[in-house]
Amino acid sequence: QGALGALRWNHKRKYPKAGWSNLGRYRHQVKVSYPVAERGKLHVLPLHKKICFVTQGWYYTDAPQKGYKPTQHVVTSLCFSKAYTHRLTHTFIEEEVHQLEALAPQIRKWFEEQEKLTEDLEEQDAG
C-alpha cells in the first residue's frame, strides 16, 4: 500500500491555489478587461468581420523577491475579437505589432510560396 499511495492522483497538483499563484502559469500573457469601457475606434476587418481596436492592457513579470506580488506593467495593446460572439481572440502589445510590420515582406513571401504549392497539389490531384 505504501507504493500505491505514492502513485495515487493528487488533486492539489492539478488545481493550484487561487490568488497570485495562478498568474505563474500564464504571467506573460497580456490581459485586458473585457468588454472594454475605454478603447479606440472600432475597425471591422472585411473578410470575416473580425473586430479590432486599441486599448490598455497589462502583463506581469516575476516578483522581485519571494513573498512579494509580481510586477504589473500597463501597455497599449491591439485586440481582435470575433464578429458575432465578440469573443476576444488575440491581443498584441505595441512591440509585437512593430515586429509584425517588419516581418510583413517575409510573410507575403510565405503566402506566395504556399499559393504556388497549393496550385501544384491541385494539379497533381486533378491529373
DOMARLUM-589158 format. One record per residue: residue number from 1; z negated, y negated, x negated of N, C-alpha, C, O in turn; residue in one letter. Coordinates in Angstrom, 2 decimals, decimal comma. Layout:
ATOM    n     n.zz     n.yy     n.xx    ca.zz    ca.yy    ca.xx     c.zz     c.yy     c.xx     o.zz     o.yy     o.xx  res
ATOM  NUM        Z        Y        X        Z        Y        X        Z        Y        X        Z        Y        X    A
...
***
This chain:
ATOM    n     n.zz     n.yy     n.xx    ca.zz    ca.yy    ca.xx     c.zz     c.yy     c.xx     o.zz     o.yy     o.xx  res
ATOM    1     0,00     1,20    -0,82     0,00     0,00     0,00     0,00    -1,26    -0,86     0,53    -2,28    -0,43    Q
ATOM    2    -0,56    -1,22    -2,03    -0,57    -2,39    -2,89     0,84    -2,82    -3,28     1,14    -4,02    -3,30    G
ATOM    3     1,71    -1,84    -3,58     3,08    -2,18    -3,95     3,85    -2,72    -2,74     4,65    -3,65    -2,87    A
ATOM    4     3,61    -2,13    -1,56     4,31    -2,60    -0,37     3,85    -4,00     0,04     4,63    -4,79     0,57    L
ATOM    5     2,59    -4,30    -0,19     2,08    -5,62     0,16     2,75    -6,71    -0,66     2,94    -7,83    -0,17    G
ATOM    6     3,11    -6,41    -1,91     3,76    -7,40    -2,75     5,19    -7,65    -2,30     5,72    -8,75    -2,50    A
ATOM    7     5,84    -6,64    -1,69     7,22    -6,78    -1,27     7,35    -7,35     0,15     8,46    -7,66     0,59    L
ATOM    8     6,25    -7,49     0,84     6,30    -7,97     2,21     6,83    -9,40     2,27     6,61   -10,20     1,36    R
ATOM    9     7,53    -9,70     3,36     8,11   -11,02     3,53     7,00   -12,05     3,72     6,08   -11,84     4,50    W
ATOM   10     7,11   -13,15     3,01     6,11   -14,21     3,08     6,72   -15,39     3,82     7,63   -16,03     3,29    N
ATOM   11     6,24   -15,68     5,02     6,83   -16,76     5,81     6,61   -18,12     5,19     7,34   -19,06     5,50    H
ATOM   12     5,63   -18,27     4,32     5,36   -19,58     3,72     6,45   -19,97     2,72     6,66   -21,16     2,49    K
ATOM   13     7,13   -19,01     2,14     8,20   -19,34     1,20     9,43   -19,88     1,91    10,11   -20,77     1,40    R
ATOM   14     9,72   -19,35     3,09    10,92   -19,76     3,80    10,77   -21,13     4,45    11,72   -21,91     4,48    K
ATOM   15     9,60   -21,44     4,95     9,37   -22,69     5,66     8,39   -23,54     4,86     7,18   -23,28     4,91    Y
ATOM   16     8,87   -24,56     4,13     7,96   -25,39     3,35     7,10   -26,27     4,25     7,40   -26,45     5,44    P
ATOM   17     6,05   -26,82     3,68     5,17   -27,70     4,42     5,91   -28,96     4,84     6,89   -29,36     4,21    K
ATOM   18     5,43   -29,56     5,91     6,02   -30,82     6,35     5,57   -31,93     5,40     4,61   -31,77     4,65    A
ATOM   19     6,27   -33,03     5,44     5,90   -34,16     4,60     6,86   -34,33     3,45     8,04   -33,99     3,56    G
ATOM   20     6,36   -34,87     2,35     7,21   -35,19     1,21     7,82   -33,97     0,55     8,85   -34,08    -0,11    W
ATOM   21     7,22   -32,80     0,71     7,75   -31,61     0,05     9,12   -31,23     0,61     9,91   -30,61    -0,10    S
ATOM   22     9,42   -31,58     1,88    10,73   -31,27     2,44    11,84   -32,09     1,79    13,00   -31,68     1,82    N
ATOM   23    11,50   -33,21     1,22    12,52   -34,05     0,60    13,00   -33,48    -0,72    14,04   -33,89    -1,23    L
ATOM   24    12,27   -32,54    -1,29    12,65   -31,98    -2,57    13,93   -31,20    -2,52    14,65   -31,13    -3,52    G
ATOM   25    14,25   -30,63    -1,38    15,43   -29,79    -1,29    16,72   -30,63    -1,29    17,66   -30,31    -2,01    R
ATOM   26    16,77   -31,67    -0,49    17,97   -32,49    -0,39    17,64   -33,95    -0,68    18,10   -34,84     0,03    Y
ATOM   27    16,89   -34,20    -1,69    16,45   -35,55    -2,01    17,62   -36,43    -2,41    17,58   -37,64    -2,20    R
ATOM   28    18,67   -35,84    -2,99    19,80   -36,62    -3,48    20,72   -37,09    -2,35    21,54   -37,98    -2,58    H
ATOM   29    20,60   -36,53    -1,16    21,47   -36,94    -0,08    21,14   -38,34     0,40    19,98   -38,76     0,40    Q
ATOM   30    22,17   -39,05     0,80    21,97   -40,38     1,36    21,61   -40,22     2,83    22,30   -39,52     3,57    V
ATOM   31    20,55   -40,85     3,23    20,08   -40,76     4,59    20,36   -42,08     5,30    20,30   -43,15     4,69    K
ATOM   32    20,66   -42,00     6,59    20,97   -43,17     7,40    20,24   -43,01     8,72    20,23   -41,92     9,30    V
ATOM   33    19,63   -44,08     9,20    19,04   -44,00    10,54    20,20   -44,06    11,53    20,97   -45,02    11,54    S
ATOM   34    20,32   -43,04    12,34    21,49   -42,89    13,20    21,04   -42,54    14,61    20,22   -41,64    14,74    Y
ATOM   35    21,50   -43,16    15,65    22,54   -44,17    15,71    22,09   -45,47    15,07    20,91   -45,81    15,09    P
ATOM   36    23,03   -46,18    14,52    22,74   -47,33    13,69    22,58   -48,58    14,55    23,40   -48,85    15,44    V
ATOM   37    21,53   -49,34    14,28    21,32   -50,59    15,00    22,08   -51,73    14,32    22,69   -52,56    14,98    A
ATOM   38    22,04   -51,76    12,98    22,72   -52,82    12,22    23,82   -52,19    11,38    23,54   -51,43    10,45    E
ATOM   39    25,05   -52,50    11,72    26,18   -51,93    11,00    27,31   -52,94    10,99    27,28   -53,94    11,71    R
ATOM   40    28,32   -52,66    10,17    29,50   -53,49    10,15    30,41   -53,13    11,31    30,03   -52,38    12,21    G
ATOM   41    31,62   -53,68    11,28    32,60   -53,41    12,32    33,02   -51,95    12,32    33,16   -51,34    11,25    K
ATOM   42    33,21   -51,38    13,50    33,68   -50,00    13,61    35,18   -49,94    13,37    35,92   -50,81    13,83    L
ATOM   43    35,61   -48,93    12,65    37,04   -48,68    12,43    37,32   -47,26    12,88    36,59   -46,33    12,53    H
ATOM   44    38,38   -47,09    13,67    38,75   -45,77    14,16    39,97   -45,30    13,38    41,00   -45,97    13,38    V
ATOM   45    39,85   -44,14    12,71    40,97   -43,59    11,97    41,99   -43,02    12,95    41,58   -42,33    13,89    L
ATOM   46    43,29   -43,27    12,77    44,27   -43,00    13,82    44,51   -41,53    14,14    44,72   -41,19    15,31    P
ATOM   47    44,50   -40,65    13,17    44,95   -39,28    13,43    43,97   -38,50    14,31    44,36   -37,98    15,35    L
ATOM   48    42,74   -38,41    13,90    41,76   -37,62    14,64    40,70   -38,47    15,32    39,71   -37,95    15,84    H
ATOM   49    40,89   -39,77    15,32    39,98   -40,71    15,98    38,58   -40,69    15,38    37,60   -40,97    16,08    K
ATOM   50    38,46   -40,35    14,11    37,15   -40,41    13,46    36,72   -41,87    13,32    37,55   -42,76    13,14    K
ATOM   51    35,42   -42,09    13,40    34,88   -43,44    13,34    34,29   -43,67    11,96    33,60   -42,79    11,44    I
ATOM   52    34,56   -44,82    11,35    33,93   -45,14    10,08    33,33   -46,55    10,17    33,87   -47,43    10,84    C
ATOM   53    32,23   -46,73     9,46    31,53   -48,02     9,45    30,68   -48,11     8,21    30,40   -47,09     7,56    F
ATOM   54    30,25   -49,31     7,87    29,40   -49,56     6,70    28,02   -49,95     7,19    27,89   -50,76     8,11    V
ATOM   55    26,99   -49,37     6,58    25,61   -49,65     6,97    24,69   -49,46     5,78    25,14   -49,12     4,68    T
ATOM   56    23,41   -49,68     5,99    22,41   -49,47     4,94    21,89   -48,04     5,02    21,60   -47,54     6,11    Q
ATOM   57    21,77   -47,38     3,89    21,21   -46,04     3,80    20,21   -46,00     2,67    19,95   -47,02     2,03    G
ATOM   58    19,64   -44,84     2,42    18,69   -44,70     1,32    18,70   -43,27     0,81    19,12   -42,35     1,50    W
ATOM   59    18,24   -43,11    -0,42    18,06   -41,79    -1,01    16,82   -41,83    -1,87    16,31   -42,91    -2,19    Y
ATOM   60    16,33   -40,68    -2,24    15,09   -40,57    -3,00    15,36   -40,02    -4,40    16,26   -39,21    -4,60    Y
ATOM   61    14,58   -40,48    -5,36    14,56   -39,89    -6,69    13,18   -39,31    -6,94    12,26   -39,52    -6,14    T
ATOM   62    13,03   -38,60    -8,03    11,76   -37,94    -8,30    10,62   -38,94    -8,43    10,81   -40,09    -8,82    D
ATOM   63     9,44   -38,48    -8,09     8,25   -39,30    -8,22     7,96   -39,53    -9,70     8,23   -38,66   -10,52    A
ATOM   64     7,39   -40,70   -10,06     7,11   -40,96   -11,47     6,07   -40,01   -12,05     6,14   -39,64   -13,22    P
ATOM   65     5,11   -39,60   -11,24     4,08   -38,66   -11,68     3,77   -37,72   -10,54     4,07   -38,01    -9,38    Q
ATOM   66     3,17   -36,61   -10,87     2,79   -35,65    -9,84     1,73   -36,30    -8,93     0,80   -36,94    -9,41    K
ATOM   67     1,89   -36,11    -7,65     0,96   -36,67    -6,70     1,42   -38,00    -6,10     0,83   -38,47    -5,13    G
ATOM   68     2,45   -38,60    -6,68     2,99   -39,85    -6,15     4,16   -39,55    -5,22     4,78   -38,49    -5,31    Y
ATOM   69     4,45   -40,48    -4,34     5,60   -40,32    -3,46     6,88   -40,58    -4,25     6,87   -41,36    -5,20    K
ATOM   70     7,99   -39,94    -3,86     9,27   -40,20    -4,52     9,71   -41,65    -4,31     9,31   -42,30    -3,35    P
ATOM   71    10,53   -42,14    -5,21    11,02   -43,50    -5,14    12,20   -43,57    -4,17    13,12   -42,77    -4,26    T
ATOM   72    12,16   -44,53    -3,26    13,24   -44,70    -2,29    14,16   -45,82    -2,77    13,71   -46,90    -3,14    Q
ATOM   73    15,48   -45,55    -2,76    16,48   -46,53    -3,17    17,35   -46,85    -1,96    17,95   -45,95    -1,37    H
ATOM   74    17,41   -48,12    -1,58    18,25   -48,56    -0,46    19,63   -48,91    -1,00    19,74   -49,65    -1,98    V
ATOM   75    20,67   -48,39    -0,37    22,04   -48,60    -0,82    22,94   -48,89     0,37    22,63   -48,52     1,51    V
ATOM   76    24,06   -49,55     0,11    25,09   -49,73     1,12    25,91   -48,46     1,18    26,29   -47,93     0,13    T
ATOM   77    26,20   -47,97     2,37    26,90   -46,70     2,48    28,01   -46,77     3,51    27,93   -47,51     4,49    S
ATOM   78    29,06   -45,99     3,26    30,19   -45,85     4,17    29,98   -44,55     4,92    29,83   -43,49     4,30    L
ATOM   79    29,98   -44,61     6,24    29,68   -43,42     7,06    30,88   -43,07     7,93    31,61   -43,94     8,39    C
ATOM   80    31,06   -41,77     8,15    32,09   -41,25     9,04    31,41   -40,41    10,11    30,46   -39,68     9,82    F
ATOM   81    31,90   -40,53    11,34    31,36   -39,71    12,42    32,50   -39,17    13,27    33,62   -39,67    13,21    S
ATOM   82    32,21   -38,14    14,05    33,22   -37,52    14,90    33,58   -38,44    16,06    32,82   -39,34    16,42    K
ATOM   83    34,75   -38,20    16,62    35,28   -39,12    17,62    34,53   -39,07    18,94    34,10   -40,11    19,44    A
ATOM   84    34,37   -37,91    19,51    33,85   -37,83    20,87    32,36   -37,55    20,91    31,66   -38,04    21,80    Y
ATOM   85    31,86   -36,77    19,96    30,43   -36,46    19,95    29,63   -37,47    19,15    28,41   -37,53    19,28    T
ATOM   86    30,29   -38,26    18,32    29,67   -39,28    17,46    28,66   -38,67    16,49    27,70   -39,33    16,10    H
ATOM   87    28,87   -37,43    16,12    28,00   -36,77    15,14    28,35   -37,28    13,74    29,52   -37,33    13,37    R
ATOM   88    27,34   -37,65    12,99    27,54   -38,16    11,64    28,00   -37,02    10,74    27,33   -36,00    10,65    L
ATOM   89    29,15   -37,19    10,07    29,68   -36,10     9,25    29,55   -36,37     7,75    29,14   -35,48     7,01    T
ATOM   90    29,90   -37,58     7,29    29,86   -37,89     5,87    29,25   -39,25     5,63    29,39   -40,17     6,43    H
ATOM   91    28,56   -39,36     4,49    28,01   -40,63     4,06    28,28   -40,78     2,58    27,91   -39,92     1,79    T
ATOM   92    28,94   -41,88     2,18    29,26   -42,16     0,79    28,61   -43,47     0,38    28,64   -44,44     1,14    F
ATOM   93    28,01   -43,50    -0,81    27,48   -44,76    -1,31    28,62   -45,52    -1,98    29,70   -44,97    -2,20    I
ATOM   94    28,38   -46,76    -2,31    29,43   -47,63    -2,83    30,03   -47,08    -4,13    31,24   -47,17    -4,33    E
ATOM   95    29,21   -46,53    -5,01    29,71   -45,97    -6,27    30,66   -44,81    -6,01    31,67   -44,67    -6,71    E
ATOM   96    30,36   -43,97    -5,03    31,23   -42,84    -4,71    32,57   -43,33    -4,16    33,61   -42,73    -4,44    E
ATOM   97    32,55   -44,41    -3,37    33,80   -44,96    -2,84    34,67   -45,49    -3,98    35,88   -45,29    -3,97    V
ATOM   98    34,05   -46,15    -4,97    34,82   -46,65    -6,13    35,41   -45,48    -6,93    36,53   -45,57    -7,42    H
ATOM   99    34,67   -44,39    -7,05    35,20   -43,22    -7,76    36,36   -42,60    -6,99    37,34   -42,15    -7,59    Q
ATOM  100    36,26   -42,57    -5,66    37,38   -42,05    -4,86    38,61   -42,94    -4,99    39,73   -42,44    -5,07    L
ATOM  101    38,41   -44,26    -5,02    39,54   -45,17    -5,22    40,22   -44,92    -6,56    41,44   -44,98    -6,65    E
ATOM  102    39,43   -44,66    -7,60    40,00   -44,39    -8,92    40,75   -43,06    -8,93    41,72   -42,91    -9,67    A
ATOM  103    40,32   -42,11    -8,12    40,97   -40,80    -8,07    42,15   -40,75    -7,10    42,81   -39,71    -6,99    L
ATOM  104    42,43   -41,83    -6,39    43,47   -41,82    -5,36    44,83   -41,34    -5,87    45,45   -40,52    -5,20    A
ATOM  105    45,33   -41,82    -7,03    46,63   -41,29    -7,51    46,60   -39,78    -7,78    47,56   -39,08    -7,49    P
ATOM  106    45,51   -39,31    -8,32    45,38   -37,88    -8,60    45,32   -37,08    -7,29    45,90   -36,00    -7,20    Q
ATOM  107    44,63   -37,59    -6,31    44,53   -36,90    -5,01    45,90   -36,85    -4,34    46,26   -35,82    -3,76    I
ATOM  108    46,68   -37,95    -4,41    48,03   -37,94    -3,85    48,90   -36,89    -4,54    49,70   -36,21    -3,90    R
ATOM  109    48,74   -36,77    -5,85    49,50   -35,76    -6,62    49,12   -34,36    -6,15    49,99   -33,50    -6,01    K
ATOM  110    47,83   -34,11    -5,90    47,39   -32,80    -5,40    47,99   -32,50    -4,04    48,38   -31,36    -3,77    W
ATOM  111    48,05   -33,51    -3,17    48,66   -33,32    -1,86    50,14   -32,95    -1,99    50,62   -32,06    -1,29    F
ATOM  112    50,86   -33,64    -2,87    52,28   -33,35    -3,07    52,47   -31,93    -3,59    53,37   -31,22    -3,13    E
ATOM  113    51,64   -31,51    -4,54    51,72   -30,14    -5,06    51,46   -29,12    -3,96    52,13   -28,09    -3,89    E
ATOM  114    50,49   -29,40    -3,11    50,16   -28,47    -2,04    51,28   -28,41    -1,00    51,55   -27,33    -0,46    Q
ATOM  115    51,92   -29,54    -0,71    53,04   -29,54     0,22    54,20   -28,71    -0,31    54,82   -27,96     0,44    E
ATOM  116    54,49   -28,83    -1,61    55,55   -28,02    -2,22    55,20   -26,54    -2,14    56,05   -25,70    -1,83    K
ATOM  117    53,95   -26,22    -2,42    53,52   -24,83    -2,35    53,62   -24,29    -0,93    54,01   -23,14    -0,73    L
ATOM  118    53,28   -25,11     0,05    53,37   -24,69     1,45    54,82   -24,44     1,84    55,11   -23,46     2,52    T
ATOM  119    55,73   -25,31     1,41    57,15   -25,11     1,71    57,66   -23,82     1,09    58,41   -23,08     1,73    E
ATOM  120    57,27   -23,53    -0,15    57,68   -22,30    -0,81    57,15   -21,07    -0,08    57,88   -20,09     0,08    D
ATOM  121    55,91   -21,12     0,36    55,34   -19,99     1,07    56,01   -19,79     2,43    56,20   -18,65     2,86    L
ATOM  122    56,38   -20,87     3,12    57,08   -20,75     4,39    58,45   -20,12     4,19    58,89   -19,31     5,01    E
ATOM  123    59,15   -20,49     3,10    60,45   -19,88     2,81    60,31   -18,39     2,52    61,13   -17,59     2,96    E
ATOM  124    59,27   -18,02     1,79    59,04   -16,59     1,49    58,71   -15,82     2,77    59,15   -14,68     2,93    Q
ATOM  125    57,95   -16,42     3,67    57,61   -15,76     4,90    58,83   -15,58     5,81    58,96   -14,57     6,49    D
ATOM  126    59,72   -16,58     5,80    60,91   -16,51     6,65    61,93   -15,50     6,09    62,63   -14,84     6,86    A
ATOM  127    62,01   -15,39     4,76    63,03   -14,54     4,14    62,61   -13,18     3,87    63,40   -12,38     3,35    G
***
